[in-house]
Amino acid sequence: MPLLAGLAGAAVTLIVSACSAAAPNGAVPAVAPPGLAQERFPKPQRPVASIISDQWAGEDSRERAGEAAKVMDLLGIRPGMTVADIGAGAGYYVGRLSKRVGPGGRVIAQEVDRRTIDRLGRRVSRERLDNVSLVLGEPHDPRLPPRSVSLALMVHMYHEIEQPFGLLANLVPAMQPNGRVAILDVDGPVLAHGTPHALLSCELAAVGYREVAWHWIEGRSIYLAVFEPAAEPPAPERIVPCGVR
């Protein structure tokens, strides 16, 4: 059965409406229909880093380094776009993305922990980010509204994903035509909270993603990798984990 089958037009309309209704207070996260079950996907042949904080580093230090502005410029984020911040954490990017896409755009802030998304919802309300919606997803399924996202951003969290093949496959239905997925991470060991470039490229290629850009953000340690998803990712049973090829 094709992975994108079963997304009825009525469901799309209802989900997008719910997503809009979630802003600005974020009290009721919007949820898309469930994707493919995690049990169908092979386990990654590498360790998974534990989640130790809802933010990578202090926002002041990141702002002084110009991290968000640099990333948004490299990705060409502009007014009117819909950007999903997957694993939004404390919301460092959420407010900055909100300003960049403007009132005609939308930011979907996604998390898998209800307490984290509740805190993020309070920040969204406090800062009056009216173009931000919240989504409570699952570790293997971002649960984003179908065909809603022009850019999906994952910042310093890929190494914490327990089921990357499921998440990447279930992300595809949410992407608009010509949509991109951008991953910011450290080019280092997974257990040191990084993802080596070769491992990242291999895992995304296993789900049909194609790397289209690579940028160094900080020296030769932090990178921004950009991918285009496959129109139709392979069936879960056909995915071969990296490290056993």
N, C-alpha and C positions, 0 to 999 in steps of 0.2 A: 504494500500500500504506500503511495507517495506520502512523504512527510508533511506536505502542506495541505493534504486533503482534510476535509471536514470543517474548515473555517467558514461557516455560513455568513452571508452578508449581514443578516440581522444581528448576529452575535457581534460582528465587528462594530456596527453602529452603537450597540448598547455599551460595549466596553469602552469605546472612545468617549462616549458621553459620561460614563462613570469616571473616567480618568480626569476629564475636565472638572467634574464636580468635586473632585478631591481637593482641588486648590481653592482658597489658600490655606485652610487650616489643617489639611492632611489627616483628618480624623478617621476617614474610611479609605484605606488603600484600595486602588483599583486593581483587579486581577483578571487576566485573560484566561481562556480555557486551558486546562492542563495540557502540557506537551507530552512527549514520549517518556515513559517511566524510566527511572534511573537503572532499574534492574536489567534493562535491555542493553545497556552500554558496558563495554569492557572497562575495567578499572585501570587508571593510569599506572604505568610501570615506573613510578618515581614517588618520592615522599610528598606529603602535603604539609605546608607550614601551618602552625596554629595561629588563630586570631588572637592577638594580644592587645589590640586597641582599635577604636573606631576611627583613628586618624593616623596617617603616616608620620607626620611631624607637626610641630607647632605652626599654626597658620601665619604668624608674624614672620617667622623665618622663611617660610615658603613664599610669602608675598614679597619680602625683600629680594629674594632671588628671582622674582618675576616668573615663577613656574607656570601658573595658570595662564597668564597672558601669552607666554611663549608657546605653550601647548595649543591654545586656541588659535593663535596666528598660524602655526604650522598646519593645523587641520582645516584652516579656512572657515572657521565657524562664523556665521554671519546672521543678521536679523532674518527671522522667519523660519529658521531651521528647527527641527525637533531632535533634541539630543537626549539620549538615555545615559545617565550616570549609574552604571551597574556597580553595586557595592559602594554606595555614596557615602557611607560612614557618617562622620560628623557634619558633612556638608560643605567642605572647603570649596569644591568646584560648583556646587549647586547655585549659590548666590552669584558667582561670577559668570556662570553659563546663562543664568536668568537674565542678567544685564546684557550679555552679548547677543542673545537671540531676540531680545526685545518683546514687546507686547504681542507681536504677530507670530512669535515662535513659542516653543514649549520645551520645558525640561522635565524629563521623567526621572525622578530619583528613586532608585530601586535598592532594596536591602532584603536580607533573609532573616534578620533578627527583629522581632516586634519591638523590643525595648529601644533598639537603635532607631527604628523608623518613627517611633513615638517622639523621641528626642528631636529627630530631624523635622518632624511635623511642627513641633513647637518653634523651632528656628524659622521654618518657612512662614509660619503665622506671624512671628515677631518681626521679621524683616519684610513682611507684606510682599512675598514673592508670588504674585497672582498667576504667573505663568508656569508654576511648578506643580506637578502632580506626584503623588507617592505610590509606589507599588511594592507590596510585600510578596517577594518571590520565594523560590526554593533553591537550595544549593545546586541542583541539576537543571533548573528551569527558571529563567528570569520572569516568566509570566507577564511579558509586555504585550500591549494591545497589538493585534495583527496589522502589519503594514504601516506602523506608526512612526518608525524611527529612521532618520536619515544618517545619524551617526550614533554608534554605541561606544561609550568610553569606559575603560576599566583601569583604574588608577591604583597602583601598588596593592593589588589584591589577587591577581591571577594565580600566584603561588599558593593561595589559600583555598582554591577551588578543589573540592573533593572529587567532583565528577566533571572534568572539563569537557569531555566529549558530549555529554548530555547537555550541558549548558550551551555549548556552541551550536549544537544541532537544534535545540529548542529556541535559540535566538534567531535563527534564520527566518521563520515566519513573521517576525516583528519588523524585519528590515524592509525599507522601501527600495524600489529599483535604484541601482547605483549606490546603495547605502554602503557605509564603511564601518569597520570595527577597529578602534584604536586602543592599544594597550601600552600603558606606561609602567615600567618596572625596572628593577636593578638587574644588570647583567651579571648575576652571581648565583651561588647555590640556593636551592629551594629552601632548605632548612635555615638559611641565613636571610630569609625573606627576599628572595630574588627569583628570577627565572632566566636561565641561560638562553641566549638568542637561538641557538640551534634547537633546543628543546621546545621553545615557544613555536618556532616555525614548523617543526615537525608535528606537534600536536594539532595545530590549526590546519595544516595540510591534510592530516588524517581525516578531517571532517569536511574537506573540500574547499577550505579558505585559501586564498592566494595573497601572498605578501606583495604589497604595491609600494610601500615606502618605509624608510628606516631613518630615524633621526637620533642623534645624541643630544640629550637635554642638559646633562651635567657631566662635564668631562667625558671620560670613557666608561662611565659606570651606569648612569640612568639613561634609558632609551625610550623612544616612542616608536612603536611598530604599528603599521597601518595595513589592514587586510580587507579584501573584498570577499564576502561570503559566496559560496556556491549557490546557484539558483535552486538546486535540489541536492542537499547533502546525502552521502551514502547511508544506506540502512545501517542501524546500529551493529548488526551482526557482521557487517563487512568492514568495520573500523578496526584497524590494527594498531594497538598502542605503541608508542615510540619506546625503543629500548628492547623490543622483541622482534624487530624486523630482520 
